[in-house]
Amino acid sequence: MNHNIVQSEVEGGVRLEDLARGSRLEVQTQHRWYTVINCGDGWALISGHPKYCPFPVLVRVLGSNWGGAMLKLRFIGRSMHLEFKHPEYRTPIITSRIVEIREAMPSGEPIAIDLPVGTDSMPVHDCRSTTAS
């Protein structure tokens, strides 16, 4: 267990709470490229999977795991699997292993979010950066 935690620090990653609201990450997994926009408080807009998020979807980022049950909360880490709670699925979505994480330049464009009807557990967020571009 301690080896995995130390390894995640060595290989790199990012804690969501260390990112400004509106920060945009490009996350490359073994099979896909995802765009993750930090909305704060563990929420993010994610896109990049043809089935689960072909367009930006507001999700709860749970964290990253090493392929098992141990989760590093609100962390996106290289050589780990991103785990997030999608509004339309009961169980978390787990990506293939992350091979690269890059911070992308924010577009500055407002992002429209379609929230599921009757969803009261997902707050409406303005995911744009609080700084002027």
N, C-alpha and C positions, 0 to 999 in steps of 0.2 A: 504494500500500500504506500509506504513512504517513498519507495523507489519511483512509483508512478507520479507522485506529486513533484518530486525533485526533477524528474525527466520532463514534465510539462513546463517547468520554469526554464530549463536549459533549452528546450526546443522552441520555446516562445509561444506567445498567444496574447490575448487581450481580455481584460476584465471590463465588462460593459459599464460598470460604474465609473471607470476611468476615462470613458469617452464622453465627449460633449453630445448633447441632444442634437440630432441631425447628422452626426458622423456616419459616413458611408464606408462600409467595408466590402471588399471583394474577397470571397472565400472560395478557394478552389479545393474540391474534394477529389477523390480518385475518379469520380464519374461525372461531376457537374461543376459549374461555376455558379455561385450564389451571390446575390447582392443583399447585404444586411444593413439596414438603416436604424441606428439606435434612436428609440423614442423615449428612453428613460424608464426608470423603475423596473427594469427587466423586460420591457416590451420592445419589439422591433418589427419593422416591415421587412419581410424576406421574400425574395423571388429567385427563380432559377431552376425549379424542378417542373417538368411538363405536367405532372399530375397534381402535386401538392401545392405548388405556388408558381404557376406560369406568369402571374402578375403579382405585384406587391400585396402580401397578406399580413395583417397585424397578428403577431404571434407572441407568446410568452417564451422567452429564451430560458430554458432550464439550466443549460450549461453544456459541458462536454464530458464525455466518458472515454474510457480506454477499451471499450468493447465489452464491458461488463456492467455490473450494477452500480459501481462507484462513480459518483458524479461530482465534478468540480463546478460548483454553482456559478451561474452568470459569467462563465469563462468560455472563450472560443480559443481552442488550443491546437497548434500544429501536432500532427500524428494522433489526434483524438477524433472523436465522432461528435458532431454538434447534435444536441437534443433540444427540441422545441415542442411546445404545445400548440397545435393548430386548432382553430375554432370549430372545424368540421369533423375532427377525429377524436375518438375517446382516448386513445393511447398516444403517447408522444411519438413524433417523427424523429428518426435517428438517421443521420447522413452516413455516407461512406467516410473513410478516414480523410481528414483534412491534410492537404499537402502544402497549401500556401494561404497566407492571410495578408491582404494589402489594404491600406487606407486609401480610399478613392477621393477625388475632389468632389465636394458637394455640388449638386446642380443648381441649388438655389430656387428650384421650381417647387411650387406647392404639390403635394402628393394627395390624390384623392384616395380615400379608403372606403371600401364597401364592407360594412360590418354586417354580420348575420342578423337577421330580424329577431328581435326579442332577446338579444344577448346583453345581459346586464353585468356580466363579469369582466367584460373587456372595455376598458375606458377609451374614450375618444382622445387621441393624442395629436398634437401638432408636432410632427417629427422633424420639422425644419430646424435648422441651426438657429440659435439665439444671437449669433453674431452676423453682422452685415457682410455680404460678399462683395 
